[in-house]
């Protein structure tokens, strides 16, 4: 029976945990993950007077049986994905979203605590005899709903938490990256074709970027390895290898390099070496890569950018766009 790792695609609006359901038995819906097959994990009535429940929302590296039509298989979440899911749940303000048995929408239930188990001995869950592995996502939920508390919690009709959300399996995510590789290949072929039509039989490439670009790419590769290479698409990873080796780049690649770095700069945080925004920015050459690609495109007459603030008053630059075959600043109204 095959085992499938599920991942979160942060670029998709509905990817991640949408709500937490209180359940007795697991529910399965098409293209929807609803997990609760953890009968040994009980809801702890932390404080009956204050009506607070505590339990595991997601356990890492645990094979969970699934059936889709005639196909049977197991799914699991890595520790990194569990942590990512717990963070996105709160970042997107979903702590007040809950359901009963993945069907009835509930009101008056709120997640008031959320944490990842990091200590086998001293974690809060141990006080309530919950023997859960490192990396488990724990939540405490306050129940300000008389019907739920009296008729479901106190009667034992609900025994655990179950997540509701959308995920993609690892093979599907790889396929998305392959599409990006294919798009880059198409762009390179188009550039070759245009060069031939313009009687430019020599395919121009440039590699006069300095050590700063190479060192940033090497640093990005090292940091990505420390997080199991989870950051960046395959295009970004290949680009980093090219820059680290000092390989020459085509004009179209330099354009993509500048366009990406001018947008991704806002996600770079020098103090967070584990963030994918930081790692991806370095993989493409970082600040040194941004400066070099900008200068090279100006030198080649491919970049229409005359000063450091190209947008008029009331507008700000958000990346680049193509106009009449050249890269120009994408100016949008300031918020």
FENCORCOR-V419424 format. One line per field, one symbol per residue. phi: phi as a letter, one per 20 degrees, with the letter a starting at -180 (. if undefined). Layout:
phi = ???
This chain:
phi = .fddeecddffegeeoeeaddebdcfdccflbdcdaebffedeeegbffelddcaeebdfldfdfcccmeedadcbcfgffffgffffgffemefdebcdlmcefdcndcfdbbbdfccfddfgfffdleedfgnfedcdceddbgffffecffemfdcaebecadcceffffffffffffffffffffffffffffemdfeffccbefeffffffffffffffffdmleemffffffffffffemffcfffffffffffffeegfeecgecfdffffffffgeomffffffffffffgemecebebfcfefgnccecmcbeblncecfeecfff
